[in-house]
Amino acid sequence: MKKIKSIYIRRSPRKFSDKKITEKQINLLFEAARWAPSARNEQPWHYYYAPKKNTDLFNKMIDCLVPANKEWAKNAEVIILSVGSKIYSKNETPNVYYKHDVGAANAYLALQAAKLGFQVHQMAGFYAQKAIELLNLDDKKLEPITFIAVGYELKPEELSESERIIEFAERTRKNIGEFVTKL
Ligand SMILES: Cc1cc2nc3c(=O)[nH]c(=O)nc-3n(C[C@H](O)[C@H](O)[C@H](O)COP(=O)(O)O)c2cc1C
């Protein structure tokens, strides 16, 4: 049976190379996000992004992160903020599935990155109020969900031994039996 390869090569690196990510590649990430399913097809996601060469905004976005994330994410080539819309656009009622759906879109985006040969790393560790102010978000309607660092990961041989041990520690998951119940 055929597995989706991108699922298995996707990972969340903290060590990025300085290889550039093109505008075309970035657009493919958003194209993947675009096709995620969502409650009532609301598509309650919005993305703000800054490539590293847009230094001022890139740094301001990085500045929204908690120090532990800032430390490594500053070396990414692109920084994205995913934002969720809390209310349905058609009738302005609350959409309780907005975080779920932004998560789905972000998962699509992450798999597309892996398919293209680079990676993204999502972060919940950021100061939401800073992001709201930076991007002038209407927080009655919009909520920052995750920052997403984008870049080519450094290969194991490009890291020192101590970095390699941390960066390439075994990735673990629960067994299927731990989270699935056959009825
Ligand atoms: C919603 C969300 C929030 C996360 N927040 C952070 C974070 O603030 N800092 C961090 O280093 N990693 C963060 N991560 C990355 C996870 O730690 C990582 O996905 C998990 O350990 C599994 O590793 P993998 O993505 O390499 O499979 C986050 C991931 C998600 C999906």
The ligand as a MOL file (V3000), in Angstrom:
LIG
                    3D

  0  0  0     0  0            999 V3000
M  V30 BEGIN CTAB
M  V30 COUNTS 31 33 0 0 0
M  V30 BEGIN ATOM
M  V30 1 C 0.7810 24.1220 17.0460 0
M  V30 2 C 2.2430 23.8390 17.1950 0
M  V30 3 C 3.0120 24.6210 18.0390 0
M  V30 4 C 4.3900 24.3990 18.1630 0
M  V30 5 N 5.1450 25.2660 18.9240 0
M  V30 6 C 6.4890 25.1360 18.9310 0
M  V30 7 C 7.3070 26.1080 19.5770 0
M  V30 8 O 6.8370 27.1290 20.0970 0
M  V30 9 N 8.6570 25.9050 19.5630 0
M  V30 10 C 9.2330 24.8270 18.9660 0
M  V30 11 O 10.4620 24.7290 18.9680 0
M  V30 12 N 8.4770 23.9050 18.3180 0
M  V30 13 C 7.1320 24.0330 18.2810 0
M  V30 14 N 6.3620 23.1260 17.5990 0
M  V30 15 C 6.9970 21.9900 16.9140 0
M  V30 16 C 6.7340 20.6810 17.6650 0
M  V30 17 O 7.5180 20.6470 18.8300 0
M  V30 18 C 7.0450 19.4960 16.7320 0
M  V30 19 O 6.1320 19.5150 15.6570 0
M  V30 20 C 6.9370 18.1610 17.4650 0
M  V30 21 O 7.9360 18.0530 18.4490 0
M  V30 22 C 7.0800 16.9770 16.5180 0
M  V30 23 O 8.2820 17.0710 15.7990 0
M  V30 24 P 8.2890 17.0350 14.2060 0
M  V30 25 O 7.4800 18.2140 13.7100 0
M  V30 26 O 9.7450 17.1670 13.8010 0
M  V30 27 O 7.6790 15.7650 13.7740 0
M  V30 28 C 4.9960 23.3300 17.4580 0
M  V30 29 C 4.2190 22.5520 16.5960 0
M  V30 30 C 2.8590 22.8090 16.4570 0
M  V30 31 C 2.0630 21.9620 15.4860 0
M  V30 END ATOM
M  V30 BEGIN BOND
M  V30 1 1 1 2
M  V30 2 1 2 3
M  V30 3 2 2 30
M  V30 4 2 3 4
M  V30 5 1 4 5
M  V30 6 1 4 28
M  V30 7 2 5 6
M  V30 8 1 6 7
M  V30 9 1 6 13
M  V30 10 2 7 8
M  V30 11 1 7 9
M  V30 12 1 9 10
M  V30 13 2 10 11
M  V30 14 1 10 12
M  V30 15 2 12 13
M  V30 16 1 13 14
M  V30 17 1 14 15
M  V30 18 1 14 28
M  V30 19 1 15 16
M  V30 20 1 16 17
M  V30 21 1 16 18
M  V30 22 1 18 19
M  V30 23 1 18 20
M  V30 24 1 20 21
M  V30 25 1 20 22
M  V30 26 1 22 23
M  V30 27 1 23 24
M  V30 28 2 24 25
M  V30 29 1 24 26
M  V30 30 1 24 27
M  V30 31 2 28 29
M  V30 32 1 29 30
M  V30 33 1 30 31
M  V30 END BOND
M  V30 END CTAB
M  END
